[in-house]
Amino acid sequence: MTFEFFLASIESPALRDVALHWHKARERRRMPGWKDIDPAAIAPHLPIVWAWKYVPGADTFTGRLSGEEITAVLGKSVRGASMREYFTASQYEPIFACYKQVMTEPAVALAGGPVFGHVDRQGTCERIVLPLADDGITGDGVIGATVYRLPRRPHQHDGLRIVPKLETIEYFPL
């Protein structure tokens, strides 16, 4: 029932499609493996999809996949990047904590709210984070998708700096 509550909470049809594919791919297991994700099944949404593989010895994640829209918004691909080096220290801690909780609890997460206030490019996003486990039991990564709603032009603030609230994250245990 938890997955159904999660699905009903998602606003974006694209994110719902990705979540439904993940759910179908896991079959009767708690989590699907990377090999169970079929790119053809979510082809229209691949530009907003991203994935990170957990590296236990380093207790961090390494980028596995970065869709074109994700790369364009973030300015560089996550593929092959160490999460610790990819994000600034202030970004890394909450992102790492969220992804690790999703992977180890396991849970699915829905996040959203204001983004990019720190670079004068304010907008909003809706994001899903889904755990992966090659054996169906022990989490070894996450896959997710993010829909950004950004203004076409950078925010004009006439010297007034607006700092948005942080994204909200809701976890749905599996």
N, C-alpha and C positions, 0 to 999 in steps of 0.2 A: 504494500500500500504506500510505502514511503516514496517509491519512484513515481507513483501516480501524482502525489502531492507536489513533488519536484517538477514534474512535467507541466502540471497545471499552473505553476508559478512562473513559468517562462513566457515572456511576452513575444519574443522574436520567433517567427515561423522557422527561420533558418536554424536557430539554436535548438528548437524542438526537433527538427529533422535529424540533427547530429545526435542529440540525446536518444532519440528513438532507435537510431542505428546502433549506438553503443549498447542499449538495452537488448536489442535483438541479438547482437553479436555475443553477448555473455551467455545466452541460452539459460541453462539452469545454474550456472556458476555465479558467485558473487560479483566477479569482475571478468571482463574479456581480456585476452592477451593482445599485444600489438598485432600479431599475425591474424587475429580475428576481425580487425577493422578493415573493411573493404572500401578503398578510395572511390571505386566506381559508384558505390551506393550513396556516397555523399559528395559526388563530383561537383555539383553546383555550389557547394559550400566550402570547398577546399581553400579558397582564398582567405577565409576567416578562421581556419583550423590551425592549431598549434599543438605540439606535444613535447614533453620532457621525459627523459629516462633517468631514474634514480641511480646514483652511484654510491652504494653503501659504504665503501671504505673512506670516501671523502665526505660523506653525509651531505651531499648536494645533488643537484640535477644537472644533466647535460642536455642541451637542446637537440631535439630529434627532427622536428618539422616546424616550418614557419610558412603559413600561407602568404600569398602575395599582398593581401590587404594588411595583414599583421606586420609584415616586413616594412611596408610603406609607412604605416603609422608610427612604428617604433624606430624606424630609420636604419635598421639592420636586421638580418635574419638571426633567429635563435639557433639555427642548425649548427651543431658542433660546439656551441658556446657553453662554457661553464656558467651556470646561473649566478654564482657568486661574483663572477667577473662581468657578466652581462648587465646586471642591474646595479644601480648605486646602492650604497649601504642602507639608506632609508627605504628604498624600494624592496631590496632583497629580503629583509627580515620578514615582513608580512606576507610576501609572495611565497617564500620558502615554507613558512609555517602553514599557510593555507594548503599548498600542494602536498606537503607531507601529511597533514591531517587527513586529507581526502584519500591519500594512498594507504595510510596505515590503519585508519579507523575501521573499515573503509566507509567512505561517504561520497555523496555527490554534492557539489556546491553550486550555488547561484549567487553571483555578485553583480553589483551595478552601482551606478551613481556617477558623480562628477569625476572627470579625469583631466590630467594635464594642466592643472592650474599653475603648477610650478614652472611651466615653460610658456606661459601666456597663450596657450592654445586650449582654451577650455571647451569641454564638450561632455558628453555622457557615454556610458557604455553599459552593455549587458553581457555577462560572461558566464559560461558554464565550465566546470572543472570535473572531470570524470576519471576514476582510477583505472589503472591497467595492471594485470597480473598474468604473466605467461602461464603460470600453473593454475590460474583461476582463484587462488587463495591468498598468496603473499604479494602484496602490491610492489610493483617495480617501476612505476611511472604514472604519468597522467597525460590525458589528452583533453583538449578543450577547444572552445571556440569563443570568439569575442566579436560582438557587433558594436562598432563605434558610431556615434552620431556627433560629428564634428562640424563646426561652422566652416564655410568655404574660405573665409578669410580669418587671419589671426585676430584674436580679441583686441579691440581698441579700448584701452583703459584710461587714457589721459592721465597717466601717473598714479592712478588708483589701482592698487594690487588687490584682487579678489582671491582669497584662498578658499577653495571649496572644501566641503566636508569630505572625509575619506569615503571610499567605496564601502558599501555594506555587503556583508557576506552571510549567506544563510546555508547551513549544512543540513543535509538529509542523510542520516545514517542508513546503510544498507542492511 
